[in-house]
Amino acid sequence: MHELFTFLDNPYLVILGESLKSLPGIERVDLLFYNIENAATELHSVQRSKNNQQAFQLEFALDSLDTLNSFRRKQNSQNWLGINNIPYSNNQSKIINQDIFSEFDSHVLCLAFPNTTDYSKDLYLFYFKKNTSDFGLSLSNKVLTTSNKSIIGHLIYNSLGTQLKTVMHNQNSLRLLNEQTRFILDAKHNTEQENIEIKERNRKNLIQLTEYLINDLSLSDKDVFYLSEEAKKIIGEFSGSVFDLKKQLSSAMTLAKTLSFGTQIHEHILKADFFNINQSFDKQTSSSSAETLSVENTKHQHSKTFDFLNEMEQSTQIVLNLGWKLTSANVGHKMERPITAAAISDKLKHHTDKIIKLLEQYPAKWPLIRKRFRPLQNVIVKAENKRFEKAS
């Protein structure tokens, strides 16, 4: 299976898998560490095989576990060891060639990283040749000096440490991202489930309401009306008003009773075909379109006053967001084309009739200036007083 990310395994195993790629002259790297996921000390190895590399988990006897863990605890951050100093070097595994250790002699770099779980060390062991040929130097018979080993150990140790931190950071970031993704998906699923439940409750309520309306509309004690299952389905999705539903029921009941004429049948099934739910929806759409058209017509008739009220509303919102005092001067200053407080008063005075008409026609529009802008409130109060005086 193709992996989307290359760092999803245990961080130490991820680095082990990449170790041979960054050191082309090395033929083998071992990892002796405590695997937190399996709660066990494990031994892994990667070895070069022709143009590829193979990874293995090496088995060891349970009675050697204490020896291996003791070996882990004793290591410093950087050590150069001989083959005989490695406690599992005599393990005659079929996976490892039996003479592989003889090629390396005493050139094994052991790098130790603290493990806070079992308070020991996690070890990487790099198997070098005696000479410098691993590094592509021309004099392949030149033996690695103490200075060479110190530099090599320092460079590889810091490189591995940086890679481990990077892998752990990426894994933690992915965990956070996955948690947030799961939260969003769960929230979406819960919302969808709630919508389904709400829709089902509405469907049941609509059917109960329909049955109540049927009893209310039935004028004869002999006639009984039932909803078919198909009718219940379309009524459960009805989104019109109660009055529309009542009209639909009345028509359906009349049709059902008419079709039973001459049969002496007094039990009538209200089928789905007896309802014209789409027609009700079309009426609602038509009504909505008519309302929109009405708004456009009114705006066209009083376009300047309509736009002036809109601009005052927007400017008022800006002033409140800035925390300024809500005065005519501040509102006028924040308009697209700033005007003075006197200009606002003049427009309110000379367009009072149009303003009152628009406010009454659209009670949901311009809520801020209606409730909080004193000059407009004064215009509204004066208009109401005039009407009261005329009525008296």
Solvent accessible surface area in square Angstrom, and as a share of the most:
residue,aa,sasa,rsa
1,M,213,0.95
2,H,168,0.75
3,E,89,0.40
4,L,147,0.73
5,F,75,0.31
6,T,117,0.68
7,F,30,0.12
8,L,92,0.46
9,D,80,0.41
10,N,11,0.05
11,P,20,0.13
12,Y,26,0.10
13,L,34,0.17
14,V,20,0.11
15,I,4,0.02
16,L,5,0.03
17,G,24,0.23
18,E,70,0.31
19,S,4,0.03
20,L,0,0.00
21,K,134,0.57
22,S,76,0.49
23,L,36,0.18
24,P,105,0.66
25,G,20,0.19
26,I,3,0.01
27,E,66,0.29
28,R,0,0.00
29,V,0,0.00
30,D,0,0.00
31,L,0,0.00
32,L,0,0.00
33,F,1,0.00
34,Y,42,0.16
35,N,5,0.02
36,I,107,0.54
37,E,127,0.57
38,N,93,0.48
39,A,71,0.55
40,A,41,0.32
41,T,15,0.09
42,E,12,0.05
43,L,0,0.00
44,H,23,0.10
45,S,0,0.00
46,V,1,0.01
47,Q,21,0.09
48,R,69,0.25
49,S,44,0.28
50,K,193,0.82
51,N,151,0.78
52,N,110,0.56
53,Q,58,0.26
54,Q,94,0.42
55,A,79,0.61
56,F,50,0.21
57,Q,87,0.39
58,L,4,0.02
59,E,135,0.61
60,F,48,0.20
61,A,61,0.47
62,L,155,0.77
63,D,127,0.66
64,S,34,0.22
65,L,59,0.29
66,D,112,0.58
67,T,74,0.43
68,L,3,0.01
69,N,28,0.14
70,S,31,0.20
71,F,18,0.08
72,R,0,0.00
73,R,137,0.50
74,K,154,0.65
75,Q,13,0.06
76,N,99,0.51
77,S,52,0.33
78,Q,63,0.28
79,N,31,0.16
80,W,62,0.22
81,L,24,0.12
82,G,15,0.14
83,I,20,0.10
84,N,143,0.73
85,N,92,0.47
86,I,2,0.01
87,P,52,0.33
88,Y,13,0.05
89,S,10,0.07
90,N,122,0.63
91,N,51,0.26
92,Q,119,0.53
93,S,24,0.15
94,K,207,0.88
95,I,72,0.37
96,I,11,0.05
97,N,103,0.53
98,Q,148,0.66
99,D,91,0.47
100,I,17,0.09
101,F,22,0.09
102,S,87,0.56
103,E,105,0.47
104,F,3,0.01
105,D,65,0.34
106,S,50,0.32
107,H,13,0.06
108,V,0,0.00
109,L,0,0.00
110,C,0,0.00
111,L,0,0.00
112,A,2,0.02
113,F,16,0.07
114,P,95,0.60
115,N,12,0.06
116,T,114,0.66
117,T,63,0.37
118,D,48,0.25
119,Y,184,0.70
120,S,8,0.05
121,K,53,0.23
122,D,1,0.00
123,L,0,0.00
124,Y,0,0.00
125,L,0,0.00
126,F,1,0.01
127,Y,1,0.01
128,F,1,0.00
129,K,82,0.35
130,K,101,0.43
131,N,38,0.20
132,T,4,0.02
133,S,43,0.27
134,D,19,0.10
135,F,81,0.34
136,G,70,0.67
137,L,96,0.48
138,S,113,0.73
139,L,118,0.59
140,S,56,0.36
141,N,123,0.63
142,K,106,0.45
143,V,88,0.50
144,L,10,0.05
145,T,64,0.37
146,T,116,0.67
147,S,69,0.45
148,N,48,0.24
149,K,38,0.16
150,S,69,0.44
151,I,100,0.51
152,I,20,0.10
153,G,1,0.01
154,H,104,0.46
155,L,111,0.55
156,I,15,0.08
157,Y,50,0.19
158,N,72,0.37
159,S,50,0.32
160,L,6,0.03
161,G,16,0.15
162,T,86,0.50
163,Q,57,0.25
164,L,8,0.04
165,K,152,0.64
166,T,67,0.39
167,V,13,0.08
168,M,75,0.34
169,H,122,0.55
170,N,50,0.26
171,Q,17,0.08
172,N,79,0.41
173,S,49,0.31
174,L,30,0.15
175,R,127,0.46
176,L,122,0.61
177,L,110,0.55
178,N,56,0.29
179,E,95,0.43
180,Q,98,0.44
181,T,59,0.34
182,R,130,0.47
183,F,137,0.57
184,I,93,0.47
185,L,104,0.52
186,D,83,0.43
187,A,42,0.32
188,K,114,0.48
189,H,113,0.50
190,N,80,0.41
191,T,70,0.41
192,E,77,0.35
193,Q,75,0.33
194,E,97,0.43
195,N,83,0.43
196,I,107,0.54
197,E,79,0.35
198,I,78,0.39
199,K,124,0.53
200,E,64,0.29
201,R,132,0.48
202,N,74,0.38
203,R,76,0.28
204,K,103,0.44
205,N,86,0.44
206,L,35,0.17
207,I,18,0.09
208,Q,119,0.53
209,L,58,0.29
210,T,0,0.00
211,E,77,0.35
212,Y,144,0.55
213,L,10,0.05
214,I,8,0.04
215,N,115,0.59
216,D,78,0.41
217,L,43,0.21
218,S,32,0.21
219,L,177,0.88
220,S,39,0.25
221,D,152,0.79
222,K,148,0.63
223,D,15,0.08
224,V,61,0.35
225,F,23,0.10
226,Y,101,0.39
227,L,19,0.09
228,S,19,0.12
229,E,114,0.51
230,E,101,0.45
231,A,0,0.00
232,K,48,0.20
233,K,138,0.58
234,I,53,0.27
235,I,0,0.00
236,G,8,0.08
237,E,125,0.56
238,F,12,0.05
239,S,85,0.55
240,G,23,0.22
241,S,53,0.34
242,V,75,0.43
243,F,156,0.65
244,D,37,0.19
245,L,1,0.01
246,K,70,0.30
247,K,137,0.58
248,Q,23,0.10
249,L,0,0.00
250,S,47,0.30
251,S,71,0.46
252,A,0,0.00
253,M,12,0.05
254,T,85,0.50
255,L,73,0.36
256,A,5,0.04
257,K,102,0.43
258,T,85,0.49
259,L,115,0.57
260,S,23,0.15
261,F,177,0.74
262,G,64,0.62
263,T,66,0.38
264,Q,154,0.68
265,I,95,0.48
266,H,81,0.36
267,E,108,0.48
268,H,6,0.03
269,I,83,0.42
270,L,0,0.00
271,K,107,0.45
272,A,24,0.18
273,D,130,0.67
274,F,35,0.15
275,F,16,0.07
276,N,76,0.39
277,I,33,0.17
278,N,114,0.59
279,Q,85,0.38
280,S,5,0.03
281,F,119,0.49
282,D,85,0.44
283,K,122,0.52
284,Q,61,0.27
285,T,66,0.38
286,S,70,0.45
287,S,70,0.45
288,S,63,0.41
289,S,64,0.42
290,A,59,0.46
291,E,120,0.54
292,T,80,0.46
293,L,109,0.54
294,S,45,0.29
295,V,39,0.23
296,E,97,0.43
297,N,73,0.37
298,T,9,0.05
299,K,70,0.30
300,H,153,0.68
301,Q,121,0.54
302,H,29,0.13
303,S,44,0.28
304,K,174,0.74
305,T,6,0.03
306,F,9,0.04
307,D,68,0.35
308,F,17,0.07
309,L,0,0.00
310,N,41,0.21
311,E,52,0.23
312,M,0,0.00
313,E,27,0.12
314,Q,117,0.52
315,S,3,0.02
316,T,0,0.00
317,Q,78,0.35
318,I,74,0.37
319,V,0,0.00
320,L,43,0.21
321,N,110,0.56
322,L,90,0.45
323,G,65,0.63
324,W,99,0.35
325,K,158,0.67
326,L,39,0.20
327,T,47,0.27
328,S,18,0.12
329,A,58,0.45
330,N,36,0.18
331,V,0,0.00
332,G,0,0.00
333,H,108,0.48
334,K,63,0.27
335,M,11,0.05
336,E,159,0.71
337,R,201,0.73
338,P,88,0.55
339,I,48,0.24
340,T,91,0.53
341,A,38,0.29
342,A,75,0.58
343,A,33,0.25
344,I,0,0.00
345,S,60,0.39
346,D,72,0.37
347,K,81,0.34
348,L,5,0.03
349,K,154,0.65
350,H,125,0.56
351,H,64,0.29
352,T,35,0.21
353,D,124,0.64
354,K,84,0.35
355,I,0,0.00
356,I,17,0.08
357,K,101,0.43
358,L,0,0.00
359,L,8,0.04
360,E,95,0.43
361,Q,76,0.34
362,Y,24,0.09
363,P,104,0.65
364,A,92,0.71
365,K,71,0.30
366,W,7,0.02
367,P,65,0.41
368,L,37,0.18
369,I,0,0.00
370,R,50,0.18
371,K,152,0.64
372,R,137,0.50
373,F,0,0.00
374,R,163,0.59
375,P,31,0.19
376,L,0,0.00
377,Q,40,0.18
378,N,67,0.34
379,V,16,0.09
380,I,39,0.20
381,V,77,0.44
382,K,131,0.55
383,A,13,0.10
384,E,100,0.45
385,N,77,0.39
386,K,128,0.54
387,R,124,0.45
388,F,148,0.62
389,E,119,0.54
390,K,174,0.74
391,A,91,0.70
392,S,111,0.72
